[in-house]
Amino acid sequence: MTRIILVRHGHVEGISPERFRGRRDIDLSDLGARQAQATAQRIAREWRPAAIYSSPLKRCLQTAAAIASVCRLSPTVLADLDDVDYGDWEWRTHEEVRAQWPALFEQWFSAPQLVRFPNGESLQEVVARAADVLRFVRERHERETVVVVGHSIVNRALLLQTLDQPLSAYWRIGQDPGSVSEIEIVGHGTTVRRLNETCMVAS
């Protein structure tokens, strides 16, 4: 059995009020750093990971570093875990995007599988990258536990495939900052044992 401990990075600027952060390379906030530490302690208590993989962006690398420190591992960057390319929407607020692209903005929340971000990626492209991550872990870590640190959209794409759900179900899966989800892979079957569990951290 292969086990994936799927982690979303901790809190960052741009979550509230919300911006389309994408590949803007921002640090964890103070709250995010505390969330990363709490998540790291939990993972060290409950699992013995053999490897840690991270998106190349700082907010994930900082989260992965906290986990690696307590688990005595070195994180490895996987480019396929990079956040979505929002193109022209990157770092704009929801209000700004709604004002300039009202129809596409509404479609992102009602039918995300039909959206390509202006000069950016589509959800299908993110799902293809997430599939490569699943394939990589299956091939490299049979009968091992690994930690994968990513972003909300990439983690959701990975979970959609694990749950055999359509892309239209994207918004039905929660991925809060610092959250942990657990995936078990046995043969060709997958089971989600935990989903979007978070540790209590003082704000």
C-alpha positions in Angstrom: 0.0 0.0 0.0 1.2 3.5 -0.9 -0.1 6.4 1.3 -0.1 10.0 0.2 -0.4 12.7 2.9 -1.6 15.6 0.9 -1.0 19.0 2.5 -2.1 22.5 1.4 0.4 25.2 2.3 -0.4 27.5 5.2 -2.1 30.9 5.1 -0.7 33.6 2.8 -1.5 37.2 1.9 -4.3 37.2 -0.7 -6.5 34.6 0.9 -8.7 37.2 2.6 -9.7 39.4 0.9 -9.2 36.8 -1.8 -7.0 37.3 -4.8 -6.2 34.9 -7.7 -2.7 34.2 -6.3 -1.5 31.6 -8.8 2.2 31.7 -9.4 2.8 34.9 -7.4 5.7 33.7 -5.2 4.7 34.9 -1.8 5.8 33.8 1.7 3.7 32.3 4.4 2.1 34.8 6.7 2.8 34.5 10.5 -0.4 32.5 10.8 0.7 30.3 7.8 4.0 29.6 9.5 2.2 28.5 12.7 -0.2 26.3 10.6 2.8 24.7 8.9 4.4 23.9 12.3 1.2 22.5 13.7 0.7 20.4 10.6 4.3 19.2 10.8 3.9 18.1 14.4 0.8 16.2 13.5 2.4 14.4 10.6 5.4 13.4 12.7 3.1 12.0 15.4 0.8 10.0 13.0 3.0 8.8 10.1 6.6 8.0 9.1 7.0 9.5 5.7 9.8 8.2 3.4 9.8 11.4 1.3 8.4 14.9 1.0 7.5 16.5 -2.3 6.6 20.2 -2.8 5.5 22.7 -5.3 8.4 25.1 -6.3 6.7 28.1 -4.8 7.9 29.5 -1.5 4.7 29.1 0.4 4.8 25.3 -0.3 8.5 25.0 0.2 8.2 26.8 3.6 5.4 24.4 4.6 7.4 21.4 3.4 10.5 22.6 5.2 8.6 22.7 8.5 7.5 19.1 7.9 10.9 18.0 6.8 12.5 19.4 9.9 10.5 17.3 12.3 10.5 14.2 10.1 14.3 14.5 9.4 13.9 14.5 5.6 14.8 16.9 2.8 12.0 18.1 0.5 12.1 17.5 -3.2 10.6 19.9 -5.7 8.1 18.6 -8.2 7.3 21.1 -10.9 3.9 19.5 -11.6 2.8 20.6 -8.2 3.1 24.3 -9.2 0.0 26.4 -8.7 -2.3 27.1 -11.7 -1.3 29.8 -14.2 -4.1 32.3 -13.8 -2.6 34.4 -16.7 -4.2 37.9 -16.8 -6.1 37.2 -13.5 -3.0 36.7 -11.4 -2.9 38.8 -8.2 -6.2 40.5 -9.1 -9.0 40.6 -6.5 -12.2 38.8 -7.2 -13.9 42.2 -7.5 -11.4 43.3 -10.2 -11.9 40.1 -12.2 -15.7 40.2 -11.9 -15.7 43.8 -13.2 -13.5 43.0 -16.2 -14.5 39.4 -17.1 -18.0 39.1 -15.6 -19.2 36.1 -17.7 -15.9 34.1 -17.3 -15.7 34.9 -13.6 -19.2 33.5 -13.1 -18.4 30.4 -15.2 -15.4 29.6 -13.1 -17.7 29.1 -10.1 -20.5 27.4 -11.9 -18.8 25.3 -14.6 -15.0 25.4 -13.9 -14.3 22.6 -16.4 -15.2 25.0 -19.2 -12.8 27.8 -18.2 -9.4 28.7 -19.6 -7.9 31.6 -17.7 -7.0 34.5 -20.1 -3.4 33.8 -21.3 -3.2 31.1 -18.6 -4.1 27.4 -18.0 -7.3 25.4 -18.0 -8.4 23.0 -15.3 -7.8 20.1 -17.7 -4.1 21.1 -17.8 -3.9 21.2 -14.0 -5.5 17.8 -13.8 -3.0 16.4 -16.3 -0.1 17.6 -14.1 -1.8 16.1 -11.0 -2.1 12.8 -12.8 1.6 12.9 -13.4 2.2 13.4 -9.7 0.0 10.3 -8.9 1.9 8.3 -11.5 5.3 9.4 -10.1 4.4 8.5 -6.5 2.9 5.1 -7.5 6.1 4.2 -9.4 8.6 5.5 -6.9 7.0 4.7 -3.5 5.3 1.3 -3.5 4.4 0.4 0.1 5.6 3.7 1.4 4.1 6.9 2.9 5.0 10.2 1.2 4.0 13.8 1.9 2.9 16.0 -1.0 2.6 19.7 -0.4 0.7 21.7 -2.9 -1.9 24.3 -3.6 -5.7 24.4 -3.3 -6.4 23.9 -7.1 -3.7 21.2 -7.7 -4.7 19.3 -4.6 -8.4 19.4 -5.6 -7.4 18.2 -9.1 -5.5 15.3 -7.5 -8.4 14.4 -5.2 -10.9 14.5 -8.0 -8.9 11.8 -9.8 -8.6 9.8 -6.6 -12.3 9.9 -6.1 -13.1 9.3 -9.8 -15.1 12.5 -9.9 -15.7 14.8 -12.9 -14.1 18.2 -13.2 -17.5 19.8 -12.6 -17.2 18.6 -9.0 -14.2 20.8 -8.4 -15.9 23.1 -5.9 -17.3 20.2 -3.8 -13.8 19.5 -2.4 -12.5 21.7 0.4 -8.8 22.5 0.8 -8.2 24.9 3.7 -4.7 26.4 4.5 -2.6 23.9 6.4 -5.1 21.1 5.8 -4.2 17.4 5.6 -5.9 14.7 3.4 -4.9 11.1 3.3 -5.0 8.9 0.2 -4.3 5.1 0.2 -3.4 3.3 -3.0 -3.7 -0.4 -3.1 -3.1 -2.0 -6.5 -5.2 0.0 -8.9 -7.7 1.1 -6.2 -7.6 4.4 -4.2 -9.3 5.4 -1.0 -9.5 8.8 0.6 -9.2 8.2 4.4 -9.1 11.8 5.5 -10.1 15.0 3.7 -9.3 18.6 4.5 -8.5 18.1 8.2 -6.9 21.1 9.9 -5.1 21.7 13.2 -6.4 24.4 15.6 -4.0 27.3 15.5 -4.5 30.7 17.2 -5.0 33.5 14.7 
